[in-house]
Amino acid sequence: MRQIKLPHLPSDFESGKGQKDLLTDLWYKGKETKVKQDKQEKRIHMKNIVIFGAPGSGKGTQSDLMIEHYGLGHISTGDVLRNEIKKGTELGKTAQGYIDNGQLIPDDLMVSILAKVYDGFGRGHKGVIFDGFPRTIPQAEALKQMLDERGDKIAAMIELDVPEDELMKRLILRGQQSGRADDNEETIKKRLVVYHSQTQPLIEWYKKEGLHHHINGLGTLERIFADICNVIDNL
């Protein structure tokens, strides 16, 4: 049988060396493709959500409903910080000073906390709700970078929009019921000023990212949650 030499193969392919090298290259390329496909599939099915809104907009309540309905993880920076304060850690003492003055926690502290907590969910989770973070554009950029390093991303930013007079009523009532020291009228006003000046610009940032979803946060829990589900189900 006449041997035909394929012109597109290396000249040493017939010797066996070229064949081995080619097969090795194909194996590595196949493995790289599989890794990329796994990452893409993970990005599609994982639904990391930023729940966004002013203090008192209902982020915690709606997060609880999302956790129960979708099986998502939850990172509440407020809960994490209050836990540190309760334990009396150095981070807790530092955080207490900022919170008492209605100020934001420094970015480097919050990003480190978030990365540690997020990694604690493992690699097979369905997604995580970020509640109370990010609150500034630099934080949003840091969160995006942190997730990208892990092959993950934010699927949606869901904004709960509530009028300021309603926010004041809710927060004052919450302070009376829970005894939270930071839920008094003077501190609430400071927190809302910080929100409008530093946090609200995130709405435009996430719009540019194509991730922003507006939800009317005034109404029944059931109607608000139904609107949120409509967003998540269509991601």
Disulfide bonds with the S-S distance in Angstrom:
none
